[in-house]
Amino acid sequence: MHRYLEEHVGAFGPHEIRTLVVALDKAWESIEASGATFSTTAHAESARAILAKHIIDAAKQGERDQQRLRNGALLAWAQSNLRTAPRSRR
């Protein structure tokens, strides 16, 4: 998360950063608990980036509720999977 926050230096205070980090950690725990697997470390990092970027964007718009940040990030990740998933041919 801290690497993604570098672009937003000064936008968030220490308490807010803790909230964002915990939201990211909880979102990641949910993905792991779901049994989702990643074929490479790069794919896992990409998933974490999607979560982090969504959380930061939502926080920049004023969202501070950890649960809503987590849920929104998970939704963003799920939607990104729908856009990139291969479609079956009939």
Residue, then its C-alpha position, 0 to 999 in steps of 0.5 A: m500500500h505504501r508504494y501506491l501512496e507515494e503518489h499521494v504524499g500529504a493527502f492522508g494522515p497517519h490514522e487514515i493511512r492505517t485505515l487504508v492499510v487495514a482495508l487492503d489487508k482485509a480485502w487480501e485476506s478475503i481473496e485468500a480465504s476464497g481459495a483464489t489462486f494466482s499463476t504467478t507472483a506478478h498476477a498476485e501483485s496485480a490483484r493487490a494493485i487493483l485493491a490498493k488503487h481502488i482503496i486510495d481512489a475511494a479515500k480521496q473521494g472521502e470514504r473512510d469506512q474500512q468495511r466499505l473500502r474493503n468491499g469496494a476494492l473486492l468489487a473492483w477486483a472481481q470486475s477486473n476479472l470479468r473484463t480479462a477472463p477468457r470467454s468460452r466459444r459456443 
